[in-house]
């Protein structure tokens, strides 16, 4: 049946309005200029203040001392992964604090992430700040190289994503030792891109780190070690995200700016040191504090994550919040033994901006 002209005109107006509303809704979750991610949020919590946040109305609410609830408004999504890094002055007493994820999930239109922070001995600690990011991706994009896992403590995945559509795997090969494979995400070797790992445990303190890493034409392959507060290897849930010439949350340049490097030590292979906005990163100084500098990349709001590398219970975080400067974005990193003493450790560090 053919509609009268006035009804066809009205239907067209309604369609335009609905399309605009839908585009606005999807635009907040999946920017038009990027294939990935579906949705994401990040924030810096330091000195009792939220900053460097996306979305702009992101909030952090203290709970039991040492635990916080982060609300990312309007970006709710099932699945995805969370990464958390402590922001802790290396010379404060006691040093050696770390932060981890407790849980996350959608509540109405918002994504709720729960974070806890600990000091040596496994005691909840209300003092440290933290940097936190949530991201979820879906779909197959054969030209990209990006993947993550939310790993079950006993092996296997709770959720996972692989940009070429392959199935990522996690095997628990010994207490606290995991083998993670992201097949199909092939790159030149021996290592390429950046990897971040975060322990997830709402019951007790836990830390996870990358123990080994191999890139090949077949994909990306990792060993992950996880530890309890006593420094012993122990099973726990964890998240792992690997990204190659993309932001940690999946966005590409343009419109985003991002950078990463790997300190083995010393600096890792060329393909592990990348800056979308300029020259590769530089690393200076050393224990108790390193400074990673990336020229031209500072474009707030942005987020920084750090993961320790190696097989010992040593762990790494941020000494202070990252800062822009004449030489570029400055990121200060510190690493500690299980007892909280500064130590010379390997680590990966990355920065991802919203704009």
C-alpha positions as CSV (number, residue, x, y, z in Angstrom):
1,X,0.0,0.0,0.0
2,X,1.4,3.5,-0.9
3,X,1.3,6.0,1.9
4,X,0.0,9.5,1.4
5,X,2.7,12.1,0.8
6,X,2.3,13.7,4.2
7,X,2.8,10.4,6.0
8,X,5.8,9.6,3.9
9,X,7.3,12.9,4.7
10,X,6.6,12.4,8.5
11,X,8.1,8.9,8.3
12,X,11.2,10.4,6.7
13,X,11.6,13.0,9.5
14,X,11.2,10.3,12.2
15,X,13.8,8.1,10.5
16,X,16.3,11.0,10.4
17,X,15.7,11.8,14.1
18,X,16.0,8.2,15.1
19,X,19.2,7.8,13.0
20,X,20.7,10.8,14.6
21,X,19.9,9.7,18.1
22,X,21.3,6.2,17.4
23,X,24.4,7.7,15.9
24,X,24.9,9.8,19.0
25,X,24.5,6.8,21.2
26,X,26.8,4.6,19.2
27,X,29.3,7.4,18.8
28,X,29.9,7.6,22.5
29,X,30.7,3.9,22.6
30,X,32.4,3.3,19.2
31,X,34.0,6.5,17.6
32,X,33.2,6.8,13.9
33,X,36.9,7.0,13.0
34,X,37.9,3.8,14.6
35,X,37.0,0.1,14.0
36,X,37.8,-0.8,17.6
37,X,36.7,-0.7,20.4
38,X,33.0,-1.2,21.1
39,X,33.3,0.8,24.3
40,X,35.9,1.9,26.8
41,X,36.6,4.1,29.8
42,X,39.6,5.1,31.8
43,X,40.6,7.3,34.8
44,X,43.4,8.4,37.1
45,X,42.6,8.4,40.8
46,X,45.3,10.3,42.7
47,X,45.2,12.6,45.8
48,X,41.5,11.9,46.2
49,X,40.7,13.4,42.8
50,X,39.6,11.9,39.5
51,X,41.4,13.2,36.5
52,X,42.4,12.2,32.9
53,X,39.1,10.5,32.8
54,X,36.9,9.3,29.9
55,X,33.9,9.6,29.8
56,X,34.1,13.1,31.4
57,X,31.6,12.2,34.2
58,X,33.6,9.2,35.4
59,X,33.6,8.9,39.2
60,X,35.5,7.0,41.9
61,X,33.8,6.2,45.3
62,X,35.9,4.9,48.2
63,X,34.4,1.9,50.1
64,X,36.1,-0.2,52.7
65,X,39.6,1.3,53.1
66,X,41.7,0.0,50.3
67,X,38.7,-0.6,47.9
68,X,37.1,1.7,45.4
69,X,34.2,1.7,43.0
70,X,34.8,3.3,39.6
71,X,31.7,4.3,37.5
72,X,32.2,4.8,33.8
73,X,28.9,6.4,32.7
74,X,27.2,5.3,29.4
75,X,29.7,2.7,28.3
76,X,28.2,-0.4,29.9
77,X,29.1,-3.7,28.1
78,X,29.2,-7.3,29.2
79,X,32.7,-9.0,29.1
80,X,35.7,-6.9,28.2
81,X,38.8,-6.5,30.3
82,X,40.1,-4.2,33.0
83,X,43.7,-3.1,33.7
84,X,44.8,-1.4,36.9
85,X,48.2,0.1,37.9
86,X,49.1,1.6,41.3
87,X,50.3,5.2,41.5
88,X,52.7,5.1,44.5
89,X,55.7,7.3,45.5
90,X,58.7,5.0,45.5
91,X,60.3,6.6,48.6
92,X,57.2,6.7,50.8
93,X,56.8,4.4,53.7
94,X,55.9,1.6,53.3
95,X,56.8,1.4,49.6
96,X,55.8,-1.5,47.3
97,X,52.1,-1.1,47.1
98,X,50.1,-2.6,44.2
99,X,46.6,-2.4,42.9
100,X,44.4,-5.0,41.1
101,X,40.8,-5.5,39.8
102,X,38.1,-7.1,41.9
103,X,35.3,-7.2,39.4
104,X,33.5,-5.3,36.7
105,X,30.2,-5.4,34.8
106,X,27.3,-3.3,33.5
107,X,24.8,-1.7,35.9
108,X,22.2,0.0,33.8
109,X,24.0,2.2,31.2
110,X,27.2,2.4,33.3
111,X,30.2,0.1,33.6
112,X,31.1,-0.5,37.3
113,X,34.7,-1.5,38.0
114,X,35.8,-2.4,41.5
115,X,39.5,-1.9,42.4
116,X,41.5,-2.8,45.5
117,X,45.0,-1.8,46.6
118,X,47.5,-3.6,48.9
119,X,50.7,-3.0,50.7
120,X,53.4,-5.7,51.3
121,X,52.1,-8.5,53.4
122,X,48.8,-8.5,51.6
123,X,47.0,-5.8,53.7
124,X,44.5,-3.6,52.1
125,X,45.8,0.0,51.9
126,X,43.8,3.1,51.4
127,X,46.7,5.4,50.5
128,X,47.8,4.7,46.9
129,X,46.3,6.1,43.8
130,X,45.7,4.1,40.7
131,X,45.2,4.2,37.0
132,X,42.3,2.1,35.6
133,X,41.0,1.2,32.2
134,X,38.0,-0.8,30.9
135,X,37.6,-1.9,27.2
136,X,35.4,-4.2,25.2
137,X,35.8,-5.1,21.5
138,X,33.9,-7.4,19.1
139,X,33.9,-8.1,15.4
140,X,36.6,-9.3,12.9
141,X,39.0,-6.9,11.4
142,X,41.6,-8.8,9.5
143,X,44.0,-5.9,9.0
144,X,44.4,-5.2,12.7
145,X,46.5,-6.9,15.4
146,X,44.7,-6.7,18.8
147,X,43.5,-9.3,21.3
148,X,42.8,-9.9,25.0
149,X,41.8,-12.6,27.5
150,X,40.0,-12.6,30.8
151,X,41.5,-15.8,32.1
152,X,40.0,-18.3,34.5
153,X,42.2,-19.2,37.5
154,X,42.1,-22.9,36.4
155,X,42.8,-22.1,32.8
156,X,40.5,-21.3,29.9
157,X,38.9,-17.9,29.3
158,X,35.9,-16.2,30.8
159,X,35.8,-13.9,27.8
160,X,38.3,-13.2,25.0
161,X,38.7,-11.2,21.9
162,X,40.9,-11.6,18.8
163,X,40.7,-9.1,16.0
164,X,41.2,-11.7,13.2
165,X,38.5,-14.0,14.7
166,X,40.8,-16.7,16.0
167,X,40.2,-18.3,19.5
168,X,42.6,-17.2,22.2
169,X,43.6,-19.9,24.7
170,X,44.8,-20.0,28.3
171,X,46.4,-23.1,29.9
172,X,47.2,-23.4,33.6
173,X,50.5,-25.4,33.3
174,X,51.5,-25.2,37.0
175,X,50.3,-23.3,40.2
176,X,50.4,-19.6,39.2
177,X,51.9,-20.3,35.8
178,X,49.9,-19.8,32.6
179,X,50.5,-20.2,28.9
180,X,48.5,-17.7,26.8
181,X,48.2,-17.9,23.0
182,X,46.7,-15.3,20.7
183,X,46.8,-17.2,17.4
184,X,46.5,-15.5,14.0
185,X,47.8,-12.2,15.3
186,X,51.1,-12.6,13.5
187,X,53.9,-10.1,13.5
188,X,57.6,-10.1,12.9
189,X,59.7,-11.4,15.8
190,X,61.2,-11.8,18.2
191,X,58.6,-9.6,20.0
192,X,56.3,-6.9,18.7
193,X,53.7,-4.5,20.2
194,X,52.9,-4.2,23.9
195,X,51.3,-6.4,26.5
196,X,49.6,-5.5,29.8
197,X,48.5,-7.9,32.5
198,X,46.4,-7.3,35.7
199,X,45.5,-9.7,38.5
200,X,41.8,-10.1,39.3
201,X,40.9,-11.3,42.8
202,X,38.2,-9.9,45.0
203,X,39.2,-12.1,48.0
204,X,42.9,-11.4,48.5
205,X,45.9,-9.7,47.2
206,X,47.4,-11.0,43.9
207,X,49.8,-9.9,41.3
208,X,50.5,-11.1,37.7
209,X,53.2,-10.3,35.3
210,X,54.6,-11.4,31.9
211,X,57.4,-14.0,32.3
212,X,58.1,-14.7,28.6
213,X,56.8,-13.4,25.3
214,X,57.3,-14.6,21.7
215,X,55.9,-13.0,18.5
216,X,55.8,-14.9,15.2
217,X,53.9,-15.2,12.0
218,X,51.5,-17.6,13.8
219,X,50.6,-15.2,16.6
220,X,51.5,-14.0,20.0
221,X,52.5,-16.4,22.8
222,X,53.1,-15.5,26.5
223,X,53.9,-17.1,29.8
224,X,52.2,-15.3,32.8
225,X,53.3,-15.8,36.4
226,X,50.9,-14.9,39.2
227,X,51.8,-14.5,42.9
228,X,50.1,-14.3,46.3
229,X,51.2,-11.7,48.9
230,X,53.8,-14.1,50.3
231,X,55.5,-14.1,46.9
232,X,54.6,-17.7,46.1
233,X,53.1,-18.6,42.7
234,X,49.3,-19.0,43.0
235,X,46.4,-19.4,40.7
236,X,44.2,-16.4,40.2
237,X,42.0,-14.8,37.5
238,X,43.8,-12.3,35.4
239,X,43.4,-10.1,32.3
240,X,46.0,-9.8,29.4
241,X,45.8,-7.4,26.5
242,X,48.2,-7.4,23.6
243,X,48.2,-4.5,21.1
244,X,50.3,-3.7,18.0
245,X,50.4,-0.1,16.8
246,X,47.0,0.5,18.5
247,X,46.0,2.0,21.8
248,X,45.6,-0.4,24.8
249,X,41.8,-0.1,24.5
250,X,41.9,-0.9,20.7
251,X,41.7,2.5,19.1
252,X,44.1,3.4,16.2
253,X,45.7,6.6,15.1
254,X,44.2,8.8,13.9
255,X,42.3,10.0,15.9
256,X,44.0,8.6,19.0
257,X,47.6,9.0,20.1
258,X,49.4,6.2,21.9
259,X,52.9,5.0,22.7
260,X,54.6,2.0,24.4
261,X,58.0,0.5,25.2
262,X,59.4,-2.6,26.8
263,X,62.3,-2.5,29.3
264,X,63.6,-6.0,29.4
265,X,66.1,-4.5,30.7
266,X,67.6,-2.9,28.6
267,X,65.1,-1.7,26.0
268,X,63.5,-4.5,24.0
269,X,63.5,-5.0,20.2
270,X,62.5,-2.2,17.9
271,X,59.0,-3.4,17.3
272,X,58.3,-3.1,21.1
273,X,59.0,0.7,21.1
274,X,56.4,2.7,19.2
275,X,55.0,6.2,19.2
276,X,52.0,7.1,17.0
277,X,52.8,10.8,17.3
278,X,56.6,11.0,16.8
279,X,60.0,9.4,17.7
280,X,60.2,6.2,19.7
281,X,60.3,6.4,23.4
282,X,63.4,7.0,25.5
283,X,64.1,5.5,28.9
284,X,66.3,7.2,31.5
285,X,67.5,6.8,35.1
286,X,66.7,3.5,37.0
287,X,65.9,2.2,40.4
288,X,64.1,3.4,42.3
289,X,62.5,5.4,39.4
290,X,62.7,5.2,35.6
291,X,61.4,7.9,33.3
292,X,59.9,6.9,30.0
293,X,59.5,9.9,27.6
294,X,57.4,10.0,24.4
295,X,57.5,13.1,22.3
296,X,54.4,14.7,21.0
297,X,52.0,12.1,22.4
298,X,50.5,14.0,25.3
299,X,46.9,14.6,24.4
300,X,44.7,14.5,27.5
301,X,42.7,12.8,28.6
302,X,44.9,9.7,28.5
303,X,45.7,6.7,30.5
304,X,48.9,4.8,31.5
305,X,49.4,1.2,32.4
306,X,52.5,-0.6,33.6
307,X,53.2,-4.4,33.9
308,X,56.3,-6.0,35.4
309,X,58.3,-8.5,33.3
310,X,60.2,-11.5,34.6
311,X,59.8,-14.6,36.7
312,X,60.3,-13.3,40.3
313,X,57.6,-11.8,42.5
314,X,58.9,-8.3,41.7
315,X,56.2,-5.9,40.6
316,X,56.0,-2.5,39.0
317,X,53.7,0.6,39.0
318,X,53.7,4.4,38.5
319,X,55.9,6.5,40.8
320,X,53.7,9.6,40.3
321,X,51.0,10.6,37.8
322,X,52.3,11.1,34.2
323,X,53.0,14.7,33.1
324,X,53.5,16.5,29.8
325,X,56.8,18.5,29.5
326,X,59.1,20.2,27.1
327,X,60.6,16.8,26.1
328,X,57.2,15.2,25.7
329,X,55.0,13.0,28.0
330,X,57.0,11.9,31.0
331,X,56.0,8.6,32.7
332,X,57.8,7.6,35.9
333,X,57.9,4.0,36.8
334,X,59.0,2.2,39.9
335,X,59.5,-1.5,40.7
336,X,59.7,-3.4,44.0
337,X,60.5,-6.8,45.5
338,X,57.8,-8.7,47.3
339,X,59.0,-7.1,50.5
340,X,58.7,-3.6,49.0
341,X,62.4,-2.8,48.3
342,X,63.2,-0.9,45.1
343,X,64.5,-3.3,42.4
344,X,65.9,-3.2,38.9
345,X,63.1,-5.0,37.0
346,X,61.8,-5.4,33.5
347,X,58.5,-3.8,32.6
348,X,56.2,-2.8,29.8
349,X,54.6,0.7,29.8
350,X,52.0,2.2,27.5
351,X,50.1,5.5,27.1
352,X,46.7,5.8,25.3
353,X,44.9,9.1,24.7
354,X,41.2,9.7,23.9
355,X,42.0,12.3,21.3
